[in-house]
Amino acid sequence: MERQVEQFIQSLSDVDLLEYTRTQTHLPEALEFARIELADRHLSANRLAELEIKLQERAKALEEEAKFRAAQPLIWEWKIAILLCGLYCGIPLLFLIPAWKKCRNEGLDQKCKDMWHYALAGFCLQSILILLRIPPWSWITKLF
């Protein structure tokens, strides 16, 4: 194991070190070194209980933040852009696929749903305009 990793582990606070030992994504050698470092700190049972409570509070705060971010709606500029993309046969929506993927990967569920709803609304609006024999670009040109 590299010396930098050892120094990093040694520089962790008690609560961060305890969290590090619980994370299974690190290398086995690093986890073993972290467990040894935690044992070398000779923490009392009361101190370990306090650290457990802090870890639980952290996890709860992260969960609440994730829920808050997931519930955030799409901003109005994006709503208009996606509606217009859906209006024009959906071809411009191809450029928004990376944004959908990013929202999905980051757990921004409400934004992802809003994107789909506004794209669908654009598709439906396009059908209505075609049935009414109104070209989708004519009303935009009259706005300006």
N, CA, C and O atoms as a GROMACS GRO file, in nm:
protein
  576
    1MET      N    1   0.084  -0.118   0.000
    1MET     CA    2   0.000   0.000   0.000
    1MET      C    3   0.089   0.124   0.000
    1MET      O    4   0.196   0.125   0.061
    2GLU      N    5   0.046   0.226  -0.067
    2GLU     CA    6   0.124   0.348  -0.081
    2GLU      C    7   0.129   0.427   0.049
    2GLU      O    8   0.037   0.422   0.131
    3ARG      N    9   0.236   0.499   0.065
    3ARG     CA   10   0.255   0.580   0.185
    3ARG      C   11   0.150   0.692   0.193
    3ARG      O   12   0.107   0.730   0.302
    4GLN      N   13   0.110   0.746   0.077
    4GLN     CA   14   0.009   0.852   0.076
    4GLN      C   15  -0.123   0.805   0.136
    4GLN      O   16  -0.188   0.879   0.209
    5VAL      N   17  -0.160   0.681   0.105
    5VAL     CA   18  -0.286   0.626   0.158
    5VAL      C   19  -0.274   0.611   0.309
    5VAL      O   20  -0.368   0.644   0.382
    6GLU      N   21  -0.161   0.563   0.356
    6GLU     CA   22  -0.140   0.548   0.500
    6GLU      C   23  -0.149   0.683   0.570
    6GLU      O   24  -0.212   0.696   0.675
    7GLN      N   25  -0.085   0.784   0.512
    7GLN     CA   26  -0.089   0.917   0.572
    7GLN      C   27  -0.231   0.974   0.572
    7GLN      O   28  -0.273   1.039   0.668
    8PHE      N   29  -0.304   0.948   0.463
    8PHE     CA   30  -0.443   0.994   0.456
    8PHE      C   31  -0.526   0.930   0.566
    8PHE      O   32  -0.602   0.997   0.636
    9ILE      N   33  -0.512   0.799   0.582
    9ILE     CA   34  -0.589   0.727   0.682
    9ILE      C   35  -0.553   0.775   0.822
    9ILE      O   36  -0.641   0.791   0.907
   10GLN      N   37  -0.426   0.799   0.847
   10GLN     CA   38  -0.383   0.846   0.978
   10GLN      C   39  -0.433   0.987   1.007
   10GLN      O   40  -0.450   1.024   1.124
   11SER      N   41  -0.455   1.065   0.904
   11SER     CA   42  -0.500   1.204   0.924
   11SER      C   43  -0.652   1.215   0.943
   11SER      O   44  -0.702   1.323   0.975
   12LEU      N   45  -0.725   1.107   0.924
   12LEU     CA   46  -0.871   1.111   0.938
   12LEU      C   47  -0.911   1.131   1.083
   12LEU      O   48  -0.844   1.082   1.175
   13SER      N   49  -1.021   1.203   1.101
   13SER     CA   50  -1.076   1.216   1.237
   13SER      C   51  -1.134   1.081   1.278
   13SER      O   52  -1.146   0.990   1.197
   14ASP      N   53  -1.169   1.070   1.406
   14ASP     CA   54  -1.220   0.942   1.456
   14ASP      C   55  -1.346   0.898   1.383
   14ASP      O   56  -1.359   0.782   1.344
   15VAL      N   57  -1.439   0.991   1.364
   15VAL     CA   58  -1.565   0.956   1.299
   15VAL      C   59  -1.542   0.923   1.151
   15VAL      O   60  -1.605   0.831   1.098
   16ASP      N   61  -1.452   0.996   1.085
   16ASP     CA   62  -1.422   0.966   0.945
   16ASP      C   63  -1.352   0.832   0.930
   16ASP      O   64  -1.375   0.759   0.834
   17LEU      N   65  -1.265   0.801   1.026
   17LEU     CA   66  -1.196   0.672   1.023
   17LEU      C   67  -1.293   0.557   1.043
   17LEU      O   68  -1.283   0.455   0.976
   18LEU      N   69  -1.386   0.574   1.135
   18LEU     CA   70  -1.488   0.470   1.156
   18LEU      C   71  -1.572   0.451   1.030
   18LEU      O   72  -1.604   0.338   0.992
   19GLU      N   73  -1.608   0.561   0.967
   19GLU     CA   74  -1.684   0.552   0.842
   19GLU      C   75  -1.601   0.485   0.733
   19GLU      O   76  -1.654   0.406   0.654
   20TYR      N   77  -1.474   0.515   0.727
   20TYR     CA   78  -1.383   0.456   0.628
   20TYR      C   79  -1.378   0.305   0.645
   20TYR      O   80  -1.376   0.231   0.546
   21THR      N   81  -1.374   0.259   0.770
   21THR     CA   82  -1.367   0.114   0.792
   21THR      C   83  -1.497   0.043   0.754
   21THR      O   84  -1.497  -0.078   0.731
   22ARG      N   85  -1.606   0.116   0.748
   22ARG     CA   86  -1.735   0.056   0.713
   22ARG      C   87  -1.759   0.056   0.562
   22ARG      O   88  -1.851  -0.011   0.514
   23THR      N   89  -1.678   0.130   0.488
   23THR     CA   90  -1.697   0.139   0.343
   23THR      C   91  -1.622   0.025   0.275
   23THR      O   92  -1.502   0.008   0.295
   24GLN      N   93  -1.692  -0.052   0.196
   24GLN     CA   94  -1.631  -0.168   0.133
   24GLN      C   95  -1.573  -0.140  -0.006
   24GLN      O   96  -1.527  -0.231  -0.073
   25THR      N   97  -1.575  -0.015  -0.048
   25THR     CA   98  -1.526   0.017  -0.182
   25THR      C   99  -1.375   0.041  -0.185
   25THR      O  100  -1.318   0.058  -0.293
   26HIS      N  101  -1.311   0.043  -0.070
   26HIS     CA  102  -1.168   0.067  -0.066
   26HIS      C  103  -1.091  -0.064  -0.081
   26HIS      O  104  -1.149  -0.173  -0.069
   27LEU      N  105  -0.963  -0.054  -0.108
   27LEU     CA  106  -0.879  -0.173  -0.121
   27LEU      C  107  -0.873  -0.248   0.012
   27LEU      O  108  -0.876  -0.186   0.118
   28PRO      N  109  -0.866  -0.380   0.008
   28PRO     CA  110  -0.861  -0.458   0.132
   28PRO      C  111  -0.743  -0.419   0.222
   28PRO      O  112  -0.757  -0.416   0.345
   29GLU      N  113  -0.628  -0.389   0.161
   29GLU     CA  114  -0.511  -0.350   0.242
   29GLU      C  115  -0.538  -0.218   0.314
   29GLU      O  116  -0.500  -0.202   0.430
   30ALA      N  117  -0.603  -0.126   0.247
   30ALA     CA  118  -0.635   0.004   0.307
   30ALA      C  119  -0.735  -0.013   0.420
   30ALA      O  120  -0.724   0.051   0.524
   31LEU      N  121  -0.834  -0.100   0.400
   31LEU     CA  122  -0.933  -0.125   0.505
   31LEU      C  123  -0.867  -0.188   0.627
   31LEU      O  124  -0.898  -0.154   0.741
   32GLU      N  125  -0.776  -0.282   0.602
   32GLU     CA  126  -0.707  -0.347   0.713
   32GLU      C  127  -0.621  -0.246   0.789
   32GLU      O  128  -0.618  -0.246   0.912
   33PHE      N  129  -0.552  -0.160   0.716
   33PHE     CA  130  -0.471  -0.057   0.781
   33PHE      C  131  -0.559   0.038   0.862
   33PHE      O  132  -0.522   0.080   0.971
   34ALA      N  133  -0.677   0.073   0.807
   34ALA     CA  134  -0.770   0.162   0.878
   34ALA      C  135  -0.821   0.095   1.005
   34ALA      O  136  -0.834   0.162   1.108
   35ARG      N  137  -0.849  -0.033   1.001
   35ARG     CA  138  -0.894  -0.104   1.122
   35ARG      C  139  -0.785  -0.106   1.228
   35ARG      O  140  -0.811  -0.089   1.347
   36ILE      N  141  -0.662  -0.127   1.183
   36ILE     CA  142  -0.549  -0.126   1.276
   36ILE      C  143  -0.532   0.013   1.336
   36ILE      O  144  -0.511   0.028   1.457
   37GLU      N  145  -0.542   0.115   1.252
   37GLU     CA  146  -0.530   0.254   1.300
   37GLU      C  147  -0.641   0.285   1.401
   37GLU      O  148  -0.615   0.351   1.501
   38LEU      N  149  -0.762   0.239   1.374
   38LEU     CA  150  -0.874   0.261   1.467
   38LEU      C  151  -0.846   0.192   1.601
   38LEU      O  152  -0.872   0.249   1.707
   39ALA      N  153  -0.795   0.071   1.596
   39ALA     CA  154  -0.763  -0.001   1.719
   39ALA      C  155  -0.649   0.068   1.794
   39ALA      O  156  -0.649   0.072   1.917
   40ASP      N  157  -0.552   0.123   1.722
   40ASP     CA  158  -0.438   0.192   1.785
   40ASP      C  159  -0.479   0.320   1.855
   40ASP      O  160  -0.406   0.369   1.942
   41ARG      N  161  -0.593   0.374   1.821
   41ARG     CA  162  -0.639   0.498   1.885
   41ARG      C  163  -0.700   0.472   2.022
   41ARG      O  164  -0.728   0.566   2.096
   42HIS      N  165  -0.723   0.346   2.058
   42HIS     CA  166  -0.773   0.306   2.190
   42HIS      C  167  -0.896   0.387   2.231
   42HIS      O  168  -0.899   0.451   2.336
   43LEU      N  169  -0.997   0.382   2.146
   43LEU     CA  170  -1.121   0.455   2.176
   43LEU      C  171  -1.206   0.376   2.275
   43LEU      O  172  -1.218   0.254   2.265
   44SER      N  173  -1.264   0.446   2.369
   44SER     CA  174  -1.349   0.380   2.469
   44SER      C  175  -1.483   0.341   2.406
   44SER      O  176  -1.517   0.386   2.296
   45ALA      N  177  -1.555   0.257   2.477
   45ALA     CA  178  -1.686   0.213   2.427
   45ALA      C  179  -1.782   0.331   2.417
   45ALA      O  180  -1.862   0.339   2.324
   46ASN      N  181  -1.774   0.423   2.514
   46ASN     CA  182  -1.861   0.542   2.509
   46ASN      C  183  -1.828   0.627   2.387
   46ASN      O  184  -1.918   0.677   2.319
   47ARG      N  185  -1.700   0.643   2.359
   47ARG     CA  186  -1.658   0.723   2.244
   47ARG      C  187  -1.703   0.658   2.114
   47ARG      O  188  -1.749   0.726   2.023
   48LEU      N  189  -1.692   0.525   2.105
   48LEU     CA  190  -1.739   0.454   1.986
   48LEU      C  191  -1.891   0.469   1.969
   48LEU      O  192  -1.940   0.482   1.856
   49ALA      N  193  -1.964   0.468   2.080
   49ALA     CA  194  -2.109   0.488   2.073
   49ALA      C  195  -2.142   0.628   2.022
   49ALA      O  196  -2.233   0.646   1.941
   50GLU      N  197  -2.066   0.728   2.068
   50GLU     CA  198  -2.086   0.866   2.019
   50GLU      C  199  -2.058   0.874   1.870
   50GLU      O  200  -2.130   0.940   1.795
   51LEU      N  201  -1.951   0.807   1.828
   51LEU     CA  202  -1.916   0.808   1.686
   51LEU      C  203  -2.024   0.741   1.602
   51LEU      O  204  -2.054   0.785   1.491
   52GLU      N  205  -2.080   0.633   1.655
   52GLU     CA  206  -2.190   0.564   1.585
   52GLU      C  207  -2.308   0.658   1.564
   52GLU      O  208  -2.369   0.662   1.458
   53ILE      N  209  -2.340   0.734   1.670
   53ILE     CA  210  -2.451   0.829   1.661
   53ILE      C  211  -2.422   0.936   1.556
   53ILE      O  212  -2.510   0.972   1.478
   54LYS      N  213  -2.298   0.985   1.552
   54LYS     CA  214  -2.260   1.085   1.452
   54LYS      C  215  -2.271   1.028   1.311
   54LYS      O  216  -2.316   1.096   1.219
   55LEU      N  217  -2.229   0.902   1.295
   55LEU     CA  218  -2.240   0.839   1.162
   55LEU      C  219  -2.386   0.826   1.120
   55LEU      O  220  -2.420   0.849   1.004
   56GLN      N  221  -2.472   0.789   1.214
   56GLN     CA  222  -2.614   0.778   1.182
   56GLN      C  223  -2.674   0.913   1.147
   56GLN      O  224  -2.756   0.923   1.056
   57GLU      N  225  -2.632   1.018   1.219
   57GLU     CA  226  -2.680   1.153   1.188
   57GLU      C  227  -2.634   1.196   1.050
   57GLU      O  228  -2.710   1.257   0.974
   58ARG      N  229  -2.508   1.164   1.016
   58ARG     CA  230  -2.457   1.196   0.882
   58ARG      C  231  -2.538   1.126   0.775
   58ARG      O  232  -2.578   1.187   0.676
   59ALA      N  233  -2.561   0.996   0.796
   59ALA     CA  234  -2.637   0.919   0.697
   59ALA      C  235  -2.778   0.975   0.680
   59ALA      O  236  -2.830   0.982   0.569
   60LYS      N  237  -2.838   1.014   0.792
   60LYS     CA  238  -2.973   1.072   0.786
   60LYS      C  239  -2.973   1.204   0.712
   60LYS      O  240  -3.062   1.232   0.632
   61ALA      N  241  -2.872   1.288   0.738
   61ALA     CA  242  -2.862   1.417   0.669
   61ALA      C  243  -2.841   1.398   0.519
   61ALA      O  244  -2.900   1.469   0.439
   62LEU      N  245  -2.757   1.301   0.482
   62LEU     CA  246  -2.736   1.273   0.339
   62LEU      C  247  -2.864   1.223   0.274
   62LEU      O  248  -2.894   1.259   0.160
   63GLU      N  249  -2.938   1.141   0.345
   63GLU     CA  250  -3.064   1.090   0.292
   63GLU      C  251  -3.165   1.202   0.273
   63GLU      O  252  -3.235   1.206   0.171
   64GLU      N  253  -3.173   1.292   0.369
   64GLU     CA  254  -3.266   1.406   0.359
   64GLU      C  255  -3.226   1.498   0.244
   64GLU      O  256  -3.312   1.549   0.172
   65GLU      N  257  -3.096   1.519   0.227
   65GLU     CA  258  -3.050   1.602   0.116
   65GLU      C  259  -3.084   1.538  -0.017
   65GLU      O  260  -3.125   1.606  -0.111
   66ALA      N  261  -3.066   1.406  -0.026
   66ALA     CA  262  -3.100   1.336  -0.150
   66ALA      C  263  -3.249   1.345  -0.179
   66ALA      O  264  -3.288   1.363  -0.295
   67LYS      N  265  -3.332   1.334  -0.075
   67LYS     CA  266  -3.477   1.347  -0.095
   67LYS      C  267  -3.513   1.488  -0.141
   67LYS      O  268  -3.597   1.506  -0.229
   68PHE      N  269  -3.448   1.587  -0.081
   68PHE     CA  270  -3.474   1.726  -0.119
   68PHE      C  271  -3.436   1.749  -0.264
   68PHE      O  272  -3.512   1.810  -0.339
   69ARG      N  273  -3.319   1.701  -0.304
   69ARG     CA  274  -3.274   1.719  -0.443
   69ARG      C  275  -3.364   1.644  -0.540
   69ARG      O  276  -3.391   1.693  -0.650
   70ALA      N  277  -3.411   1.526  -0.500
   70ALA     CA  278  -3.497   1.447  -0.588
   70ALA      C  279  -3.632   1.514  -0.610
   70ALA      O  280  -3.696   1.493  -0.713
   71ALA      N  281  -3.676   1.595  -0.514
   71ALA     CA  282  -3.806   1.659  -0.524
   71ALA      C  283  -3.801   1.795  -0.594
   71ALA      O  284  -3.906   1.855  -0.617
   72GLN      N  285  -3.684   1.844  -0.627
   72GLN     CA  286  -3.671   1.975  -0.692
   72GLN      C  287  -3.728   1.970  -0.834
   72GLN      O  288  -3.692   1.880  -0.911
   73PRO      N  289  -3.814   2.063  -0.868
   73PRO     CA  290  -3.870   2.065  -1.004
   73PRO      C  291  -3.770   2.123  -1.105
   73PRO      O  292  -3.670   2.184  -1.068
   74LEU      N  293  -3.801   2.104  -1.228
   74LEU     CA  294  -3.722   2.158  -1.338
   74LEU      C  295  -3.743   2.309  -1.346
   74LEU      O  296  -3.855   2.357  -1.326
   75ILE      N  297  -3.638   2.384  -1.375
   75ILE     CA  298  -3.654   2.529  -1.386
   75ILE      C  299  -3.728   2.562  -1.515
   75ILE      O  300  -3.730   2.483  -1.609
   76TRP      N  301  -3.789   2.680  -1.518
   76TRP     CA  302  -3.879   2.713  -1.629
   76TRP      C  303  -3.806   2.722  -1.762
   76TRP      O  304  -3.866   2.692  -1.866
   77GLU      N  305  -3.679   2.763  -1.764
   77GLU     CA  306  -3.605   2.770  -1.890
   77GLU      C  307  -3.594   2.632  -1.955
   77GLU      O  308  -3.610   2.617  -2.076
   78TRP      N  309  -3.565   2.531  -1.870
   78TRP     CA  310  -3.556   2.395  -1.922
   78TRP      C  311  -3.693   2.344  -1.967
   78TRP      O  312  -3.704   2.272  -2.066
   79LYS      N  313  -3.797   2.382  -1.895
   79LYS     CA  314  -3.932   2.339  -1.934
   79LYS      C  315  -3.967   2.390  -2.073
   79LYS      O  316  -4.019   2.315  -2.155
   80ILE      N  317  -3.938   2.518  -2.099
   80ILE     CA  318  -3.967   2.575  -2.230
   80ILE      C  319  -3.881   2.509  -2.338
   80ILE      O  320  -3.932   2.477  -2.445
   81ALA      N  321  -3.754   2.488  -2.309
   81ALA     CA  322  -3.664   2.427  -2.408
   81ALA      C  323  -3.709   2.286  -2.444
   81ALA      O  324  -3.708   2.249  -2.561
   82ILE      N  325  -3.749   2.209  -2.345
   82ILE     CA  326  -3.792   2.071  -2.372
   82ILE      C  327  -3.927   2.069  -2.443
   82ILE      O  328  -3.949   1.986  -2.531
   83LEU      N  329  -4.017   2.160  -2.407
   83LEU     CA  330  -4.145   2.169  -2.477
   83LEU      C  331  -4.122   2.201  -2.625
   83LEU      O  332  -4.183   2.138  -2.712
   84LEU      N  333  -4.035   2.298  -2.653
   84LEU     CA  334  -4.007   2.333  -2.793
   84LEU      C  335  -3.938   2.220  -2.867
   84LEU      O  336  -3.965   2.198  -2.985
   85CYS      N  337  -3.850   2.147  -2.798
   85CYS     CA  338  -3.785   2.032  -2.863
   85CYS      C  339  -3.888   1.925  -2.898
   85CYS      O  340  -3.883   1.866  -3.006
   86GLY      N  341  -3.980   1.900  -2.806
   86GLY     CA  342  -4.086   1.803  -2.835
   86GLY      C  343  -4.176   1.851  -2.946
   86GLY      O  344  -4.227   1.770  -3.024
   87LEU      N  345  -4.198   1.981  -2.953
   87LEU     CA  346  -4.282   2.040  -3.056
   87LEU      C  347  -4.224   2.019  -3.196
   87LEU      O  348  -4.298   1.996  -3.291
   88TYR      N  349  -4.095   2.025  -3.206
   88TYR     CA  350  -4.030   2.011  -3.337
   88TYR      C  351  -3.983   1.869  -3.361
   88TYR      O  352  -3.865   1.844  -3.382
   89CYS      N  353  -4.078   1.776  -3.358
   89CYS     CA  354  -4.059   1.635  -3.394
   89CYS      C  355  -3.961   1.562  -3.303
   89CYS      O  356  -3.924   1.448  -3.333
   90GLY      N  357  -3.920   1.621  -3.195
   90GLY     CA  358  -3.835   1.552  -3.100
   90GLY      C  359  -3.690   1.539  -3.140
   90GLY      O  360  -3.609   1.488  -3.061
   91ILE      N  361  -3.654   1.583  -3.260
   91ILE     CA  362  -3.515   1.570  -3.304
   91ILE      C  363  -3.420   1.645  -3.211
   91ILE      O  364  -3.316   1.591  -3.176
   92PRO      N  365  -3.453   1.768  -3.171
   92PRO     CA  366  -3.363   1.835  -3.077
   92PRO      C  367  -3.354   1.766  -2.941
   92PRO      O  368  -3.261   1.792  -2.864
   93LEU      N  369  -3.450   1.678  -2.910
   93LEU     CA  370  -3.445   1.607  -2.782
   93LEU      C  371  -3.322   1.518  -2.772
   93LEU      O  372  -3.278   1.483  -2.662
   94LEU      N  373  -3.267   1.480  -2.887
   94LEU     CA  374  -3.145   1.399  -2.884
   94LEU      C  375  -3.033   1.470  -2.809
   94LEU      O  376  -2.948   1.405  -2.747
   95PHE      N  377  -3.033   1.602  -2.816
   95PHE     CA  378  -2.929   1.677  -2.746
   95PHE      C  379  -2.953   1.679  -2.594
   95PHE      O  380  -2.861   1.709  -2.517
   96LEU      N  381  -3.074   1.647  -2.552
   96LEU     CA  382  -3.106   1.650  -2.410
   96LEU      C  383  -3.093   1.515  -2.342
   96LEU      O  384  -3.110   1.504  -2.220
   97ILE      N  385  -3.063   1.410  -2.419
   97ILE     CA  386  -3.047   1.277  -2.360
   97ILE      C  387  -2.939   1.276  -2.253
   97ILE      O  388  -2.960   1.215  -2.148
   98PRO      N  389  -2.823   1.341  -2.274
   98PRO     CA  390  -2.724   1.343  -2.165
   98PRO      C  391  -2.777   1.409  -2.037
   98PRO      O  392  -2.742   1.368  -1.927
   99ALA      N  393  -2.862   1.511  -2.051
   99ALA     CA  394  -2.920   1.576  -1.934
   99ALA      C  395  -3.014   1.480  -1.861
   99ALA      O  396  -3.016   1.476  -1.738
  100TRP      N  397  -3.093   1.402  -1.937
  100TRP     CA  398  -3.180   1.303  -1.875
  100TRP      C  399  -3.098   1.200  -1.799
  100TRP      O  400  -3.130   1.165  -1.685
  101LYS      N  401  -2.993   1.152  -1.864
  101LYS     CA  402  -2.908   1.051  -1.798
  101LYS      C  403  -2.844   1.106  -1.672
  101LYS      O  404  -2.836   1.037  -1.570
  102LYS      N  405  -2.800   1.232  -1.677
  102LYS     CA  406  -2.738   1.292  -1.560
  102LYS      C  407  -2.839   1.305  -1.446
  102LYS      O  408  -2.808   1.274  -1.331
  103CYS      N  409  -2.959   1.349  -1.478
  103CYS     CA  410  -3.063   1.361  -1.375
  103CYS      C  411  -3.096   1.225  -1.316
  103CYS      O  412  -3.114   1.213  -1.194
  104ARG      N  413  -3.105   1.125  -1.399
  104ARG     CA  414  -3.136   0.990  -1.352
  104ARG      C  415  -3.024   0.937  -1.262
  104ARG      O  416  -3.051   0.880  -1.157
  105ASN      N  417  -2.899   0.956  -1.304
  105ASN     CA  418  -2.785   0.905  -1.227
  105ASN      C  419  -2.768   0.977  -1.094
  105ASN      O  420  -2.723   0.917  -0.996
  106GLU      N  421  -2.804   1.104  -1.089
  106GLU     CA  422  -2.789   1.181  -0.965
  106GLU      C  423  -2.912   1.171  -0.876
  106GLU      O  424  -2.916   1.232  -0.769
  107GLY      N  425  -3.013   1.096  -0.919
  107GLY     CA  426  -3.132   1.077  -0.837
  107GLY      C  427  -3.226   1.196  -0.837
  107GLY      O  428  -3.304   1.212  -0.743
  108LEU      N  429  -3.220   1.278  -0.940
  108LEU     CA  430  -3.308   1.395  -0.950
  108LEU      C  431  -3.438   1.353  -1.020
  108LEU      O  432  -3.463   1.390  -1.135
  109ASP      N  433  -3.517   1.276  -0.949
  109ASP     CA  434  -3.635   1.212  -1.008
  109ASP      C  435  -3.738   1.311  -1.060
  109ASP      O  436  -3.792   1.293  -1.169
  110GLN      N  437  -3.766   1.416  -0.984
  110GLN     CA  438  -3.869   1.511  -1.026
  110GLN      C  439  -3.827   1.582  -1.154
  110GLN      O  440  -3.910   1.604  -1.242
  111LYS      N  441  -3.701   1.619  -1.166
  111LYS     CA  442  -3.655   1.685  -1.288
  111LYS      C  443  -3.667   1.592  -1.407
  111LYS      O  444  -3.704   1.634  -1.517
  112CYS      N  445  -3.634   1.466  -1.386
  112CYS     CA  446  -3.644   1.369  -1.495
  112CYS      C  447  -3.790   1.353  -1.540
  112CYS      O  448  -3.819   1.347  -1.659
  113LYS      N  449  -3.880   1.344  -1.441
  113LYS     CA  450  -4.023   1.334  -1.475
  113LYS      C  451  -4.071   1.457  -1.549
  113LYS      O  452  -4.144   1.447  -1.648
  114ASP      N  453  -4.029   1.575  -1.502
  114ASP     CA  454  -4.068   1.700  -1.569
  114ASP      C  455  -4.020   1.702  -1.713
  114ASP      O  456  -4.092   1.745  -1.803
  115MET      N  457  -3.898   1.655  -1.736
  115MET     CA  458  -3.846   1.651  -1.873
  115MET      C  459  -3.935   1.566  -1.962
  115MET      O  460  -3.970   1.606  -2.073
  116TRP      N  461  -3.972   1.448  -1.914
  116TRP     CA  462  -4.058   1.361  -1.994
  116TRP      C  463  -4.195   1.423  -2.016
  116TRP      O  464  -4.250   1.415  -2.126
  117HIS      N  465  -4.251   1.485  -1.914
  117HIS     CA  466  -4.384   1.546  -1.927
  117HIS      C  467  -4.384   1.660  -2.030
  117HIS      O  468  -4.474   1.668  -2.113
  118TYR      N  469  -4.284   1.745  -2.023
  118TYR     CA  470  -4.281   1.858  -2.117
  118TYR      C  471  -4.247   1.813  -2.258
  118TYR      O  472  -4.296   1.873  -2.355
  119ALA      N  473  -4.166   1.710  -2.273
  119ALA     CA  474  -4.139   1.657  -2.407
  119ALA      C  475  -4.268   1.597  -2.466
  119ALA      O  476  -4.299   1.617  -2.584
  120LEU      N  477  -4.341   1.523  -2.384
  120LEU     CA  478  -4.467   1.465  -2.429
  120LEU      C  479  -4.568   1.575  -2.462
  120LEU      O  480  -4.641   1.564  -2.560
  121ALA      N  481  -4.571   1.679  -2.381
  121ALA     CA  482  -4.662   1.791  -2.409
  121ALA      C  483  -4.626   1.856  -2.542
  121ALA      O  484  -4.714   1.895  -2.618
  122GLY      N  485  -4.497   1.867  -2.571
  122GLY     CA  486  -4.454   1.923  -2.700
  122GLY      C  487  -4.497   1.836  -2.816
  122GLY      O  488  -4.543   1.887  -2.919
  123PHE      N  489  -4.483   1.703  -2.802
  123PHE     CA  490  -4.528   1.612  -2.907
  123PHE      C  491  -4.678   1.625  -2.930
  123PHE      O  492  -4.724   1.631  -3.044
  124CYS      N  493  -4.754   1.630  -2.820
  124CYS     CA  494  -4.900   1.643  -2.832
  124CYS      C  495  -4.939   1.777  -2.894
  124CYS      O  496  -5.030   1.783  -2.976
  125LEU      N  497  -4.872   1.883  -2.855
  125LEU     CA  498  -4.900   2.015  -2.910
  125LEU      C  499  -4.871   2.017  -3.060
  125LEU      O  500  -4.943   2.080  -3.138
  126GLN      N  501  -4.765   1.948  -3.101
  126GLN     CA  502  -4.733   1.942  -3.243
  126GLN      C  503  -4.847   1.873  -3.320
  126GLN      O  504  -4.885   1.919  -3.427
  127SER      N  505  -4.900   1.765  -3.264
  127SER     CA  506  -5.011   1.695  -3.330
  127SER      C  507  -5.134   1.785  -3.342
  127SER      O  508  -5.200   1.787  -3.445
  128ILE      N  509  -5.162   1.858  -3.236
  128ILE     CA  510  -5.278   1.949  -3.238
  128ILE      C  511  -5.258   2.058  -3.344
  128ILE      O  512  -5.351   2.090  -3.418
  129LEU      N  513  -5.138   2.115  -3.349
  129LEU     CA  514  -5.111   2.219  -3.449
  129LEU      C  515  -5.122   2.165  -3.592
  129LEU      O  516  -5.168   2.235  -3.681
  130ILE      N  517  -5.079   2.042  -3.612
  130ILE     CA  518  -5.090   1.981  -3.746
  130ILE      C  519  -5.237   1.961  -3.782
  130ILE      O  520  -5.277   1.988  -3.895
  131LEU      N  521  -5.317   1.913  -3.686
  131LEU     CA  522  -5.459   1.894  -3.713
  131LEU      C  523  -5.530   2.026  -3.740
  131LEU      O  524  -5.625   2.030  -3.818
  132LEU      N  525  -5.485   2.132  -3.677
  132LEU     CA  526  -5.544   2.264  -3.700
  132LEU      C  527  -5.481   2.334  -3.820
  132LEU      O  528  -5.517   2.448  -3.852
  133ARG      N  529  -5.388   2.268  -3.886
  133ARG     CA  530  -5.317   2.320  -4.002
  133ARG      C  531  -5.241   2.450  -3.970
  133ARG      O  532  -5.238   2.544  -4.050
  134ILE      N  533  -5.181   2.451  -3.853
  134ILE     CA  534  -5.098   2.565  -3.812
  134ILE      C  535  -4.954   2.515  -3.808
  134ILE      O  536  -4.921   2.429  -3.726
  135PRO      N  537  -4.868   2.568  -3.893
  135PRO     CA  538  -4.727   2.526  -3.888
  135PRO      C  539  -4.665   2.567  -3.754
  135PRO      O  540  -4.688   2.679  -3.707
  136PRO      N  541  -4.587   2.478  -3.692
  136PRO     CA  542  -4.533   2.508  -3.560
  136PRO      C  543  -4.441   2.630  -3.556
  136PRO      O  544  -4.420   2.687  -3.450
  137TRP      N  545  -4.386   2.669  -3.669
  137TRP     CA  546  -4.294   2.784  -3.667
  137TRP      C  547  -4.366   2.916  -3.688
  137TRP      O  548  -4.310   3.022  -3.660
  138SER      N  549  -4.490   2.914  -3.736
  138SER     CA  550  -4.559   3.039  -3.768
  138SER      C  551  -4.594   3.120  -3.644
  138SER      O  552  -4.583   3.243  -3.644
  139TRP      N  553  -4.636   3.054  -3.539
  139TRP     CA  554  -4.671   3.128  -3.418
  139TRP      C  555  -4.547   3.182  -3.348
  139TRP      O  556  -4.556   3.284  -3.279
  140ILE      N  557  -4.434   3.118  -3.364
  140ILE     CA  558  -4.309   3.169  -3.304
  140ILE      C  559  -4.266   3.296  -3.376
  140ILE      O  560  -4.224   3.392  -3.312
  141THR      N  561  -4.277   3.297  -3.510
  141THR     CA  562  -4.237   3.416  -3.585
  141THR      C  563  -4.327   3.535  -3.554
  141THR      O  564  -4.282   3.649  -3.561
  142LYS      N  565  -4.453   3.510  -3.522
  142LYS     CA  566  -4.544   3.620  -3.489
  142LYS      C  567  -4.515   3.678  -3.350
  142LYS      O  568  -4.550   3.792  -3.321
  143LEU      N  569  -4.452   3.597  -3.265
  143LEU     CA  570  -4.416   3.648  -3.133
  143LEU      C  571  -4.306   3.753  -3.142
  143LEU      O  572  -4.300   3.846  -3.062
  144PHE      N  573  -4.220   3.737  -3.238
  144PHE     CA  574  -4.105   3.829  -3.252
  144PHE      C  575  -4.132   3.922  -3.364
  144PHE      O  576  -4.049   4.008  -3.394
   0.00000   0.00000   0.00000
